Amino acid sequence: MGRFVRRFLAAIVFTVTTVWFASAAWAAEAGTVTPLTAAGTTTSVPGTVPVYRPAAASPRLVVCRTGASLTGLARELAAECRYHEIQAAVDAVRSPGTTIYVLPGTYHEPSSLRAPKGRCASLDDATPLSYDDQHACPHLQSLISVTGQAGLQIEGVGGSVIIEGKKQVGVRAERANGFYLRGVTVRGFTEDGVSVSETDGFTLDHVTGLANGGHGLAAYTSDHGLITDCSASGNGDAGIATASAADQRGGRLSVEIRRCASYGNLIGYSGTAGDSVYVHDNTFNGNSTGAMLDSSVQAVGMPQNHAMFVANRVFDNNADFYHDCHARCPHRAVPVGTGMLLAGGDENTYASNMVYGNWRYGFAQYWIPANRRGETDPAKARDTSHGNRYVGNLTGVTPEGTAAPNGVDFWWDEQGDRNCWQSNASSRGYPRSDPASLPTCDHPSAGGPYAQQGNPAKTAVVTACAAYKPGRPIPKGCDWLATPARPAS
């Protein structure tokens, strides 16, 4: 690590701690509790994040492929193998707390590909299904389906375990409280590699989402979640996504994402209504946008609020997936060349992140008018973006201390109250921002000519890009959808 980086990290400790305590005071004024202390530990321990059961746990079932070369634990477990498809083992589970061990191989699950019959044949597999329909017709959209089973752990052991197929979703866990998935790669599905929904307590541990049409790893309307030591690449939307995470309003965390690498996707991490998520110690690089939160669509938990991004490395997010994309164009517009994006959200904290080599923006924040997501209550018209804090981030410099500037380190549309930027540093000395002067956390934003509706020149671009539709010409006035020029050092 370069000397500049070491000096900077040492210098910000006191300031970051001070601002975190100030953030707690703001939260108290709003009737909430800040989810993290200055030391970075939770103030309330989520009680139902499932705990890993070490091998060889019981009760257990074993799935294997014929002809695989096995060693160690996998070789020992092979004698117990009774299943050659993962879904068959899932269907055979009879008690909560069962572990399914999956031995090395590629699993295509041919039984899940059979043509639907009866009522299932009459359902449209292209439309969202109710829980009852998913339970009755588990393979209409999903290759492997876990519905309503509690405490199930599925673990790949002994080598590479790949789940591959032609369904919309590779592994779907719905209302599967205590679900634990570990040590598998899920690839090539038209929507999500892994989808966890309406589940209280889940862990995705050393799971890879590869080359899926939508998200690599996704969680929807779920709570007490952990996504750890994961990898996601080549996915058509976000590598990792949490949508409508449990809205705790800062009382505690809902989903934690840590030590993951997400690269070569449209977005590294996406949190549409990513409420109360804690995203830390991850790497987001080589995407169009590294990490984003948004309040852009109608969904549970809007507007987005109370996320924390801490100690992430976010760099070189300049990939253009819009040019000559034809039938595989991205389904939404994001600003190519952006590290961390907040598109409408409240009471979020960005602290101690290293953000560099993003040729448009290091950080960007703009508001989303409530009517854009279908909200008609006039009192909520400008319910984003307020109370966001950017503290102690290092921009434009690599961990080795080499300059790798962002286009602009901090970009803000100038709308909203109680936003602040403090103790951030840059390879340029001070971060370069637009506007040139940003409010500090001692004097956060309050009023000003653009506080209500944003700077018109900036909101015009946001509005133009919001009209983007895949397969249609890029909207006039939207200049986001191409890799920007490399900034000068």
Secondary structure as UniProt FT lines:
FT   HELIX           3..29
FT   TURN            30..31
FT   TURN            38..39
FT   STRAND          60..63
FT   TURN            66..67
FT   HELIX           72..78
FT   TURN            79..80
FT   HELIX           86..92
FT   TURN            96..97
FT   STRAND          99..102
FT   STRAND          105..107
FT   HELIX           110..113
FT   HELIX           119..122
FT   TURN            125..126
FT   HELIX           131..136
FT   TURN            138..141
FT   STRAND          142..147
FT   STRAND          153..156
FT   STRAND          161..164
FT   STRAND          169..174
FT   TURN            177..178
FT   STRAND          179..182
FT   STRAND          185..187
FT   STRAND          194..197
FT   STRAND          200..205
FT   STRAND          208..210
FT   STRAND          217..220
FT   STRAND          223..228
FT   STRAND          231..233
FT   STRAND          238..243
FT   TURN            249..250
FT   STRAND          255..258
FT   STRAND          261..263
FT   STRAND          267..272
FT   TURN            275..276
FT   STRAND          277..280
FT   STRAND          283..285
FT   STRAND          289..294
FT   TURN            300..301
FT   STRAND          308..310
FT   STRAND          313..315
FT   TURN            323..324
FT   HELIX           326..328
FT   TURN            336..337
FT   STRAND          338..343
FT   STRAND          349..351
FT   STRAND          354..356
FT   STRAND          361..366
FT   HELIX           370..373
FT   HELIX           378..380
FT   TURN            381..382
FT   STRAND          389..391
FT   STRAND          394..395
FT   TURN            399..400
FT   STRAND          408..412
FT   STRAND          420..422
FT   STRAND          425..426
FT   TURN            427..428
FT   STRAND          433..434
FT   TURN            449..453
FT   HELIX           456..466
FT   TURN            470..471
FT   TURN            476..477
//
